[in-house]
Amino acid sequence: MKFNPEKYRIPDEPMKPFVDADEIWEYINSAKPTKERVREVIAKSLEKNRLNLQEVAVLVNTTDPELVEEILQGARTLKERIYGNRIVLFAPLYIGNKCTNNCQYCGFRVSNKDAIRKTLTDEEIVQEVEALEDNGQKRLILVYGEHPEYSAEYIAHTVKLVYGIKKNNGEIRRVNINAAPLDIDGFRKVKQAGIGTYQIFQETYHPIAYSWYHPSGKKSDFEWRLTSLDRAQEAGLDDVGIGALFGLYDWRFEVLGLIRHTNHLEACYNVGPHTISFPRIKSASGLNITDKYFVSDADFVKLVAILRLAVPYTGMILTAREPAHIRRQVIQFGVSQIDGGTKLELGSYHTSKNEHQNLNKEQFEINDNRSLGEIIDELIDHNYIPSFCTACYRLGRTGEHFMEFSVPGFIKRYCTPNAMLTLTEYLVDYANPEVQQKGYNLIDKTLAELEGHQNTIEIRRRIDRIKAGERDLYF
């Protein structure tokens, strides 16, 4: 019998659950990845059109090595067309690890007796941010355990605190949030504090699997978490990030779950997520799950490429959970943001490893311990422009307005010049002479490629103004 998705479809209504596990499995089980069909789906994406669930199911079912390679090449081509050669950089800053949930894969879980619970004081937050600024960071994501102490008011307080910390030429220009779901009023409060993206991961989109890993705490409510970003949209916070933790359930299901979430936000609010994240399960203090659904490196690379093809204009975040060699490989297939110089233990940016290693267990294990400077050096060697740009957010190009710019492809006109301007700041203020020279050579090469397509004369003027001492110039 032919699959009829109308049999399952849950209507997209604001603030209401939208995932039907049987529907997603029917898409997967009925998809036939013939050569003709796979190539047809890739071609649609290369025309910068978002894929539907049926088309994504075709790609996740593709196992023929030749066709998988075509998926990878399609994702690489699409990324180059839309994002050029820039990579946005950020760092996570853990504010507190108190938590009332009991997530079986997380070092913060309430039953983990090895974790020493701590919330950074305001003074410690200042020390951490100054240390990050000393390394050249301009973009942070603040991370909180899910605990009543980390209320909307407290999150707003810490955001305002971070924005006010300036050291030499250092400043934080965008503060994103990874924290518990809030009610509508709570989202309004954090929006008023000037946050960037509010990031909430569903972890797994399969309701039954979700119950395996979240036996207690507020997070055990699948539907409250699933509709959390609806509440953010209702509060006027239109810059949101979604994600799944790969390794909790079948990766193919999770990929379709992310696309279903994207569909829902677009149907109800006319704007999809600003970013999609796809962390893989890694070791953590108190980890308490099997490896049944762990994702191989090959499947991980493939799923990243599929996500890029599925949502051409959505930012995609690859974290330091992954080792350097995997990050080096995956970045070419669709990633637009990575973290650099990441430290997860509370208070670890301004102290040595020996000082804090016995105080707090991290939430999970990271596998790329390189400094921000080392990562920037490598990006430049591979002809990527490291970017700390925050212009779209600060000029109101977010949510629906961002889509107006990005979907036709116009955003590249802003992103590449702004990436070069923020790289110039980094080179002047923080880079060693060797990286400086390599960075300036890459900027000159990029400007030469833009001749005739962009106002390169004005870009060069602004670069010179930065070298002369001005800061925070953008288009």
C-alpha positions as CSV (number, residue, x, y, z in Angstrom):
1,M,0.0,0.0,0.0
2,K,1.3,3.4,-1.0
3,F,2.2,5.7,1.9
4,N,-0.4,8.5,2.4
5,P,1.1,11.1,4.7
6,E,-2.3,12.8,5.1
7,K,-3.3,9.8,7.2
8,Y,-0.8,11.0,9.9
9,R,-0.4,14.7,9.5
10,I,-0.8,16.7,12.6
11,P,-1.9,20.3,11.6
12,D,0.6,23.0,12.4
13,E,-1.0,25.2,15.1
14,P,0.9,27.6,17.3
15,M,1.7,26.2,20.8
16,K,0.6,22.7,20.0
17,P,2.6,19.5,19.6
18,F,3.4,18.6,16.0
19,V,5.5,15.4,15.9
20,D,3.9,12.1,14.9
21,A,6.5,9.3,15.2
22,D,4.5,6.9,13.0
23,E,4.4,9.5,10.3
24,I,8.2,10.1,10.3
25,W,8.8,6.3,10.3
26,E,6.4,5.9,7.4
27,Y,8.4,8.5,5.4
28,I,11.6,6.6,6.2
29,N,10.3,3.2,5.5
30,S,8.6,4.1,2.2
31,A,11.5,6.2,0.7
32,K,13.2,4.6,-2.3
33,P,16.7,6.1,-3.0
34,T,17.1,5.3,-6.7
35,K,19.8,7.2,-8.6
36,E,17.3,9.3,-10.4
37,R,15.4,10.2,-7.3
38,V,18.5,11.1,-5.2
39,R,19.9,13.2,-8.0
40,E,16.5,14.9,-8.4
41,V,16.4,15.8,-4.7
42,I,20.0,17.2,-4.7
43,A,19.2,19.3,-7.8
44,K,16.2,20.8,-6.0
45,S,18.4,21.8,-3.1
46,L,21.1,23.3,-5.4
47,E,18.3,25.6,-6.6
48,K,18.2,26.8,-3.0
49,N,14.9,25.3,-2.3
50,R,14.2,23.7,1.1
51,L,13.5,19.9,1.0
52,N,10.3,18.3,2.3
53,L,10.2,15.3,4.6
54,Q,9.7,12.8,1.8
55,E,12.8,14.1,0.0
56,V,14.9,14.1,3.2
57,A,13.8,10.5,3.8
58,V,15.2,9.6,0.3
59,L,18.6,11.0,1.3
60,V,18.8,9.4,4.8
61,N,18.1,6.0,3.2
62,T,20.9,6.4,0.6
63,T,23.7,3.9,1.2
64,D,25.2,3.5,-2.3
65,P,28.7,5.0,-2.0
66,E,28.5,6.8,-5.3
67,L,25.3,8.5,-4.4
68,V,26.5,9.3,-0.9
69,E,29.5,11.0,-2.5
70,E,27.1,13.0,-4.6
71,I,25.2,14.1,-1.5
72,L,28.5,15.3,0.0
73,Q,29.5,17.1,-3.1
74,G,26.0,18.7,-3.4
75,A,26.3,20.0,0.2
76,R,29.7,21.4,-0.4
77,T,28.6,23.2,-3.5
78,L,25.5,24.6,-1.8
79,K,27.5,25.8,1.1
80,E,29.9,27.6,-1.1
81,R,27.1,29.3,-3.1
82,I,25.3,30.6,0.0
83,Y,27.9,31.1,2.7
84,G,31.1,31.5,0.7
85,N,34.2,30.7,2.6
86,R,33.4,32.3,6.0
87,I,33.1,30.4,9.3
88,V,31.5,32.2,12.4
89,L,33.3,31.6,15.7
90,F,31.9,31.6,19.2
91,A,32.6,30.2,22.7
92,P,30.4,28.6,25.3
93,L,30.4,30.1,28.8
94,Y,28.9,27.8,31.5
95,I,27.3,30.0,34.2
96,G,26.0,27.2,36.5
97,N,25.5,23.5,36.7
98,K,22.7,23.2,39.2
99,C,20.0,21.1,37.7
100,T,16.7,19.4,38.7
101,N,16.6,17.0,35.7
102,N,17.9,13.5,35.6
103,C,19.0,13.2,31.9
104,Q,20.8,9.9,31.6
105,Y,23.5,11.2,29.2
106,C,24.4,14.4,31.0
107,G,27.0,15.2,33.7
108,F,24.7,17.8,35.2
109,R,22.0,15.3,36.0
110,V,20.6,15.5,39.6
111,S,21.6,11.9,40.5
112,N,25.3,12.5,39.6
113,K,26.8,12.6,43.1
114,D,30.3,13.3,41.6
115,A,29.3,16.8,40.4
116,I,30.0,19.7,42.7
117,R,27.2,22.2,42.1
118,K,28.2,25.8,41.5
119,T,26.9,29.0,40.0
120,L,29.5,31.6,39.0
121,T,29.3,34.8,41.0
122,D,29.1,38.1,39.1
123,E,32.8,38.7,39.9
124,E,33.7,35.3,38.4
125,I,31.6,36.0,35.3
126,V,33.5,39.2,34.8
127,Q,36.8,37.3,35.2
128,E,35.7,34.6,32.7
129,V,34.5,37.2,30.1
130,E,37.7,39.3,30.4
131,A,39.7,36.1,29.8
132,L,37.6,35.3,26.7
133,E,38.0,38.9,25.5
134,D,41.8,38.7,26.0
135,N,41.7,35.8,23.4
136,G,39.7,37.8,20.9
137,Q,36.2,36.3,21.4
138,K,33.3,38.5,20.4
139,R,30.4,36.0,20.5
140,L,29.3,33.9,23.5
141,I,26.6,31.4,24.3
142,L,25.8,31.3,28.0
143,V,24.8,27.9,29.3
144,Y,22.8,27.1,32.4
145,G,21.6,24.0,34.1
146,E,17.8,23.7,34.4
147,H,17.1,24.9,37.9
148,P,14.8,27.5,39.5
149,E,17.8,29.5,40.4
150,Y,18.4,30.2,36.7
151,S,15.1,32.1,36.2
152,A,14.4,34.5,33.3
153,E,15.3,37.4,35.6
154,Y,18.7,35.8,36.4
155,I,19.4,35.0,32.8
156,A,18.6,38.6,31.8
157,H,20.9,39.9,34.6
158,T,23.8,37.8,33.4
159,V,23.3,38.8,29.8
160,K,23.4,42.5,30.7
161,L,26.4,41.9,32.9
162,V,28.3,40.2,30.0
163,Y,27.5,43.0,27.5
164,G,28.9,45.6,29.9
165,I,32.3,44.0,30.3
166,K,35.0,45.7,28.2
167,K,38.7,45.1,28.4
168,N,41.1,47.0,26.1
169,N,39.6,46.5,22.6
170,G,37.7,43.5,23.8
171,E,33.9,43.3,24.1
172,I,31.1,40.8,23.6
173,R,28.8,41.8,20.9
174,R,26.4,38.9,20.8
175,V,25.2,36.8,23.7
176,N,23.2,33.7,22.8
177,I,21.5,31.4,25.4
178,N,21.2,27.7,26.0
179,A,18.9,27.2,29.0
180,A,15.6,25.7,30.1
181,P,12.4,26.4,28.3
182,L,10.6,29.4,29.6
183,D,7.0,30.6,29.6
184,I,6.0,33.5,27.3
185,D,6.6,36.1,29.9
186,G,10.1,34.7,30.6
187,F,11.0,34.8,27.0
188,R,9.9,38.4,26.8
189,K,12.2,39.2,29.7
190,V,15.3,37.7,28.2
191,K,14.5,39.3,24.8
192,Q,14.5,42.7,26.5
193,A,18.0,42.0,27.9
194,G,19.2,42.0,24.3
195,I,20.0,38.3,23.7
196,G,20.8,36.9,20.3
197,T,19.6,33.3,19.7
198,Y,17.7,31.3,22.4
199,Q,18.8,27.7,21.8
200,I,16.8,24.7,23.1
201,F,17.5,21.2,21.9
202,Q,14.7,18.6,21.9
203,E,17.5,16.0,22.4
204,T,15.3,13.3,20.7
205,Y,12.1,13.8,18.7
206,H,10.8,10.3,19.4
207,P,8.4,10.6,22.4
208,I,9.0,7.1,23.7
209,A,12.8,7.3,23.4
210,Y,12.6,10.7,25.1
211,S,11.0,9.1,28.1
212,W,13.8,6.6,28.4
213,Y,16.4,9.4,28.9
214,H,14.4,11.9,30.9
215,P,12.7,10.0,33.8
216,S,12.3,13.0,36.1
217,G,12.4,16.7,36.4
218,K,10.6,19.4,34.4
219,K,12.5,18.2,31.3
220,S,10.5,14.9,31.4
221,D,7.6,16.8,29.8
222,F,8.2,16.1,26.1
223,E,5.4,18.4,24.9
224,W,6.5,21.4,27.1
225,R,9.9,21.2,25.6
226,L,8.7,20.6,22.1
227,T,6.6,23.7,22.1
228,S,9.1,25.9,23.9
229,L,10.2,27.8,20.9
230,D,6.6,28.5,19.9
231,R,6.4,30.4,23.2
232,A,9.6,32.2,22.3
233,Q,8.0,33.3,19.0
234,E,4.8,34.3,20.7
235,A,6.9,36.5,23.0
236,G,8.5,38.2,20.0
237,L,11.8,36.3,20.3
238,D,12.1,35.3,16.6
239,D,15.8,34.2,16.7
240,V,15.8,30.6,17.9
241,G,18.0,27.5,17.6
242,I,17.0,23.9,17.5
243,G,19.0,20.7,17.9
244,A,19.0,17.0,18.5
245,L,21.5,14.9,20.5
246,F,22.6,12.2,18.1
247,G,23.1,8.8,19.7
248,L,19.8,8.7,21.7
249,Y,17.7,7.3,18.8
250,D,18.0,6.3,15.1
251,W,19.8,9.2,13.5
252,R,17.6,9.1,10.4
253,F,14.5,9.7,12.6
254,E,16.2,12.7,14.3
255,V,17.2,14.3,11.0
256,L,13.5,14.2,9.9
257,G,12.5,15.4,13.3
258,L,14.6,18.5,12.9
259,I,13.1,19.2,9.5
260,R,9.6,18.6,10.9
261,H,10.4,21.2,13.6
262,T,11.6,23.6,10.9
263,N,8.4,23.1,9.0
264,H,6.3,23.8,12.0
265,L,8.0,27.1,12.9
266,E,7.8,28.2,9.3
267,A,4.1,27.2,9.0
268,C,3.1,29.0,12.2
269,Y,5.5,32.0,12.3
270,N,6.8,32.4,8.8
271,V,10.4,31.9,9.9
272,G,12.5,28.8,10.6
273,P,15.2,28.3,13.2
274,H,18.2,30.6,12.9
275,T,20.5,27.6,13.7
276,I,20.4,23.8,13.8
277,S,22.8,21.9,16.0
278,F,23.7,18.2,15.8
279,P,26.0,17.2,18.8
280,R,26.9,13.5,19.1
281,I,26.8,11.7,22.4
282,K,30.2,11.8,24.0
283,S,31.5,10.7,27.4
284,A,30.2,12.6,30.4
285,S,30.4,12.2,34.2
286,G,27.7,9.8,35.2
287,L,26.8,8.7,31.6
288,N,24.2,6.0,31.9
289,I,23.1,4.9,28.4
290,T,24.0,2.1,25.9
291,D,25.7,2.7,22.6
292,K,22.9,1.2,20.6
293,Y,22.1,4.4,18.7
294,F,25.6,5.9,18.6
295,V,26.4,7.5,15.2
296,S,29.5,6.4,13.2
297,D,31.8,9.0,11.7
298,A,30.7,8.1,8.2
299,D,27.0,8.5,9.1
300,F,27.7,11.7,11.0
301,V,29.4,13.3,7.9
302,K,26.4,12.2,5.8
303,L,23.8,13.5,8.1
304,V,25.5,16.9,8.3
305,A,25.5,17.1,4.5
306,I,21.8,16.0,4.4
307,L,20.8,18.8,6.8
308,R,22.6,21.4,4.7
309,L,20.8,20.2,1.6
310,A,17.5,20.1,3.5
311,V,17.7,23.7,4.9
312,P,19.9,25.7,2.6
313,Y,19.7,29.0,4.5
314,T,19.8,27.9,8.1
315,G,23.0,28.2,10.2
316,M,24.6,24.9,11.2
317,I,26.7,24.6,14.4
318,L,29.5,22.1,14.9
319,T,30.9,21.9,18.4
320,A,34.2,20.9,20.0
321,R,32.5,17.6,21.1
322,E,34.0,16.4,17.8
323,P,37.7,15.8,17.4
324,A,39.7,18.1,15.2
325,H,40.0,15.7,12.3
326,I,36.2,15.3,12.1
327,R,35.6,19.0,12.4
328,R,38.1,19.5,9.6
329,Q,36.2,17.1,7.4
330,V,32.6,18.0,8.3
331,I,33.1,21.8,8.1
332,Q,33.2,21.7,4.3
333,F,29.8,20.0,4.0
334,G,27.6,22.7,5.4
335,V,28.8,24.0,8.8
336,S,28.6,27.8,9.2
337,Q,29.5,28.1,13.0
338,I,32.1,26.5,15.2
339,D,33.3,27.1,18.8
340,G,37.0,27.7,19.5
341,G,39.1,27.6,22.6
342,T,36.2,25.8,24.4
343,K,36.4,25.0,28.1
344,L,33.4,23.5,29.8
345,E,34.4,23.4,33.5
346,L,32.9,26.3,35.4
347,G,35.5,29.1,35.9
348,S,38.0,27.5,33.6
349,Y,38.7,30.3,31.2
350,H,40.6,32.5,33.7
351,T,42.3,29.7,35.7
352,S,44.7,26.9,34.8
353,K,43.6,23.3,34.4
354,N,45.2,22.3,37.6
355,E,43.3,24.9,39.6
356,H,39.9,23.8,38.5
357,Q,40.1,20.2,37.5
358,N,39.0,18.9,40.9
359,L,36.3,21.4,41.5
360,N,33.7,20.7,38.8
361,K,33.0,17.9,36.4
362,E,32.1,19.1,32.9
363,Q,28.7,18.4,31.3
364,F,30.3,16.2,28.6
365,E,33.7,15.6,27.2
366,I,35.2,17.8,24.5
367,N,37.5,16.4,21.9
368,D,39.0,19.5,20.3
369,N,41.0,21.3,22.9
370,R,42.8,23.7,20.6
371,S,42.9,27.4,21.4
372,L,41.0,29.9,19.5
373,G,44.2,31.2,18.0
374,E,45.1,27.7,16.7
375,I,41.7,27.2,15.2
376,I,41.9,30.6,13.4
377,D,45.3,29.7,12.1
378,E,44.1,26.5,10.6
379,L,40.9,28.1,9.1
380,I,43.1,30.7,7.4
381,D,45.4,27.9,6.1
382,H,42.3,26.3,4.5
383,N,41.1,29.6,3.0
384,Y,38.2,30.0,5.4
385,I,37.6,33.6,6.7
386,P,37.1,33.4,10.5
387,S,34.2,35.7,11.3
388,F,33.0,37.3,14.6
389,C,30.3,39.2,12.8
390,T,27.2,40.3,14.7
391,A,25.8,42.8,12.2
392,C,22.5,41.2,11.3
393,Y,21.4,40.8,14.9
394,R,22.4,44.4,15.8
395,L,20.7,45.9,12.7
396,G,17.5,43.9,13.3
397,R,18.1,41.5,10.4
398,T,16.7,38.6,12.5
399,G,13.7,36.3,12.2
400,E,11.4,37.1,9.3
401,H,13.6,40.1,8.3
402,F,16.7,37.8,8.2
403,M,14.8,35.4,5.9
404,E,14.0,38.3,3.5
405,F,17.7,39.0,3.1
406,S,19.0,35.4,3.3
407,V,16.6,33.3,1.2
408,P,17.3,35.2,-2.0
409,G,21.0,34.9,-1.3
410,F,21.6,38.6,-0.6
411,I,23.0,38.0,2.8
412,K,26.3,37.0,1.3
413,R,26.8,40.6,0.3
414,Y,26.9,41.5,3.9
415,C,28.5,38.4,5.5
416,T,31.7,38.3,3.5
417,P,32.6,42.0,3.9
418,N,31.7,41.9,7.6
419,A,33.7,38.7,8.1
420,M,36.8,40.4,6.7
421,L,36.3,43.4,8.9
422,T,36.0,41.3,12.1
423,L,39.0,39.2,11.0
424,T,41.0,42.4,10.6
425,E,40.1,43.4,14.2
426,Y,41.3,40.0,15.4
427,L,44.6,40.2,13.4
428,V,45.4,43.7,14.7
429,D,44.5,43.1,18.3
430,Y,45.3,39.4,19.0
431,A,47.2,37.6,16.3
432,N,50.9,36.8,16.2
433,P,52.9,38.2,13.2
434,E,52.8,35.0,11.2
435,V,49.0,34.6,11.5
436,Q,48.6,38.4,10.8
437,Q,50.4,38.1,7.5
438,K,48.5,35.0,6.4
439,G,45.2,36.6,7.4
440,Y,45.9,39.8,5.5
441,N,46.9,37.7,2.4
442,L,43.5,35.9,2.6
443,I,41.7,39.2,2.9
444,D,43.5,40.5,-0.2
445,K,42.7,37.4,-2.1
446,T,39.0,37.6,-1.1
447,L,38.8,41.2,-2.1
448,A,40.3,40.4,-5.5
449,E,37.6,37.8,-6.0
450,L,34.9,40.4,-5.1
451,E,36.1,43.0,-7.6
452,G,33.2,43.9,-9.9
453,H,30.6,42.3,-7.6
454,Q,31.0,44.4,-4.4
455,N,32.0,47.8,-3.3
456,T,35.5,46.7,-2.6
457,I,36.8,50.3,-2.4
458,E,34.6,51.0,0.7
459,I,35.5,47.6,2.2
460,R,39.2,48.5,1.9
461,R,38.6,51.9,3.4
462,R,37.0,50.3,6.5
463,I,39.8,47.8,6.8
464,D,42.3,50.7,6.8
465,R,40.2,52.5,9.5
466,I,40.3,49.4,11.7
467,K,44.1,49.2,11.2
468,A,44.2,52.9,12.3
469,G,42.4,52.2,15.5
470,E,38.7,52.2,14.9
471,R,36.6,49.2,15.9
472,D,33.1,47.7,15.3
473,L,32.6,48.7,11.7
474,Y,30.1,46.7,9.7
475,F,27.7,46.8,6.8
